[in-house]
C-alpha cells in the first residue's frame, strides 16, 4: 500500500490494518484542508478505491471527494482526509497514515515519488469526509465481493 513517511513524504509499504475518524474530528476540521493545513492519508487497493470514488461522486448527497492519488503501478489509491483521522481508522483492508500536523499537506504535485493524481486538488479543495469514505469503502467492498462471487 501507498504510505507517506511523515517527515520526508517518501513511500513505504504497509502491512497492517490502520485505524476511521469520529464525526467530531470531521466537524472540527470542517471537512476542508487548505493547502497550508496538514492531512492524513487513507490508502486502499485500487479496485476498492475506484469503486469508492464512483460511489461518493454519484451519491444522493453528492459527497465531496477530495484529492486522490494513485501509486505508480496503480495498485493503491490514497484519499486525503482531515488530520486526526488515523486515530480511529479501523476499516479492514485499508491503512491511514497519521501526520500529527507535521506531514502531508495538499501539494500541487503528488506527494509521493512515482505517484499521480487521480483527482487533483483545486484551490480550497475539501478533503474527503472520513465518515463518507468509510461508508463508500464498505459499500465498495460488498459490491466487489458480490461481483467476485457471481457464477
C-alpha positions as CSV (number, residue, x, y, z in Angstrom):
1,X,0.0,0.0,0.0
2,X,1.0,3.6,-0.5
3,X,2.2,5.3,2.7
4,X,3.9,8.5,3.4
5,X,6.8,9.0,5.8
6,X,5.7,11.9,7.9
7,X,8.9,13.7,7.8
8,X,10.0,13.0,4.2
9,X,6.9,12.2,2.3
10,X,8.6,9.0,1.0
11,X,6.6,5.9,0.1
12,X,6.7,2.8,2.3
13,X,4.9,-0.5,2.4
14,X,2.1,-1.0,4.9
15,X,1.2,-4.5,6.0
16,X,-1.1,-3.7,8.9
17,X,-4.7,-2.6,9.1
18,X,-4.9,1.0,10.1
19,X,-7.3,2.9,12.2
20,X,-11.9,6.0,11.0
21,X,-12.3,9.2,12.4
22,X,-15.2,10.3,14.6
23,X,-17.7,12.9,13.4
24,X,-16.0,15.2,16.0
25,X,-12.7,15.2,14.1
26,X,-14.5,15.9,10.8
27,X,-16.6,18.7,12.3
28,X,-13.6,20.2,14.0
29,X,-11.7,20.1,10.7
30,X,-14.7,21.4,8.8
31,X,-14.1,18.8,6.2
32,X,-11.7,21.1,4.4
33,X,-7.9,21.5,4.5
34,X,-6.4,24.5,2.8
35,X,-3.1,24.0,1.1
36,X,-1.2,25.0,4.3
37,X,-3.1,22.6,6.6
38,X,-1.9,19.0,7.2
39,X,-3.9,16.0,6.1
40,X,-3.9,12.3,6.9
41,X,-3.8,9.8,4.0
42,X,-6.1,6.7,3.7
43,X,-4.7,4.1,1.3
44,X,-6.8,1.3,-0.2
45,X,-6.4,-1.2,-3.0
46,X,-7.1,0.5,-6.3
47,X,-10.1,-1.6,-7.2
48,X,-11.9,-0.8,-4.0
49,X,-10.7,2.9,-4.1
50,X,-12.1,3.4,-7.6
51,X,-15.4,1.9,-6.6
52,X,-15.5,4.2,-3.6
53,X,-14.7,7.3,-5.8
54,X,-17.6,6.3,-8.0
55,X,-20.0,5.8,-5.0
56,X,-19.0,9.1,-3.5
57,X,-19.4,11.0,-6.8
58,X,-22.8,9.6,-7.6
59,X,-24.2,9.7,-4.0
60,X,-27.5,11.4,-3.3
61,X,-25.8,13.8,-1.0
62,X,-23.1,14.5,-3.7
63,X,-20.4,13.9,-1.1
64,X,-17.3,15.8,-1.9
65,X,-14.3,13.7,-2.9
66,X,-11.1,15.4,-2.1
67,X,-7.8,14.9,-3.8
68,X,-7.0,11.2,-4.6
69,X,-3.5,9.9,-5.6
70,X,-2.5,6.6,-7.2
71,X,0.8,4.9,-6.9
72,X,2.9,4.4,-10.0
73,X,1.8,0.9,-10.5
74,X,-1.9,1.8,-9.9
75,X,-2.1,-0.8,-7.1
76,X,-3.3,1.6,-4.5
77,X,-5.2,4.8,-4.1
78,X,-4.8,7.4,-1.4
79,X,-7.6,9.7,-0.2
80,X,-6.6,12.9,1.6
81,X,-8.6,13.2,4.8
82,X,-8.6,15.6,7.8
83,X,-5.7,15.4,10.3
84,X,-6.6,13.1,13.2
85,X,-8.5,10.6,11.1
86,X,-5.9,7.9,11.8
87,X,-6.7,7.9,15.5
88,X,-10.0,6.0,14.9
89,X,-9.5,4.5,11.4
90,X,-10.4,0.8,11.5
91,X,-11.6,-0.1,8.0
92,X,-10.3,-3.6,7.1
93,X,-8.0,-3.7,4.1
94,X,-7.0,-0.1,4.3
95,X,-4.5,2.0,6.2
96,X,-4.4,5.6,7.4
97,X,-1.1,7.5,7.7
98,X,-1.2,10.0,10.6
99,X,0.7,13.2,10.1
100,X,0.3,14.8,13.5
101,X,0.2,18.2,11.8
102,X,3.8,17.9,10.5
103,X,3.5,15.8,7.4
104,X,1.3,15.7,4.4
105,X,-0.1,18.9,3.1
106,X,-2.1,19.3,-0.1
107,X,0.5,19.9,-2.6
108,X,0.2,20.9,-6.3
109,X,2.3,17.8,-7.2
110,X,1.6,14.3,-6.0
111,X,3.3,13.9,-2.6
112,X,4.8,10.5,-3.3
113,X,7.5,9.9,-5.8
114,X,6.2,7.9,-8.8
115,X,2.6,8.7,-8.0
116,X,0.0,10.8,-9.8
117,X,-3.3,12.5,-9.1
118,X,-6.5,10.6,-9.9
119,X,-8.4,13.6,-8.6
120,X,-6.1,16.6,-8.3
121,X,-6.5,19.3,-5.7
122,X,-8.1,22.6,-6.5
123,X,-7.9,25.9,-4.7
124,X,-9.5,25.4,-1.2
125,X,-10.1,21.7,-2.0
126,X,-12.0,19.9,0.6
127,X,-10.5,16.7,1.8
128,X,-12.7,13.6,1.8
129,X,-15.0,13.3,4.7
130,X,-13.8,10.2,6.7
131,X,-17.3,9.0,7.6
132,X,-18.4,9.3,4.0
133,X,-15.3,7.5,2.8
134,X,-15.8,4.7,5.4
135,X,-19.3,4.1,4.1
136,X,-18.2,4.2,0.5
137,X,-15.4,1.8,1.1
138,X,-17.7,-0.6,2.9
139,X,-20.2,-0.4,0.1
140,X,-17.4,-0.9,-2.5
141,X,-16.2,-4.0,-0.6
142,X,-19.7,-5.5,-0.7
143,X,-20.0,-4.8,-4.4
144,X,-16.7,-6.3,-5.2
145,X,-17.4,-9.4,-3.1
146,X,-20.8,-9.8,-4.8
147,X,-19.2,-9.4,-8.3
148,X,-16.5,-11.9,-7.5
149,X,-19.0,-14.4,-6.2
150,X,-21.2,-14.3,-9.3
151,X,-21.1,-17.5,-11.2
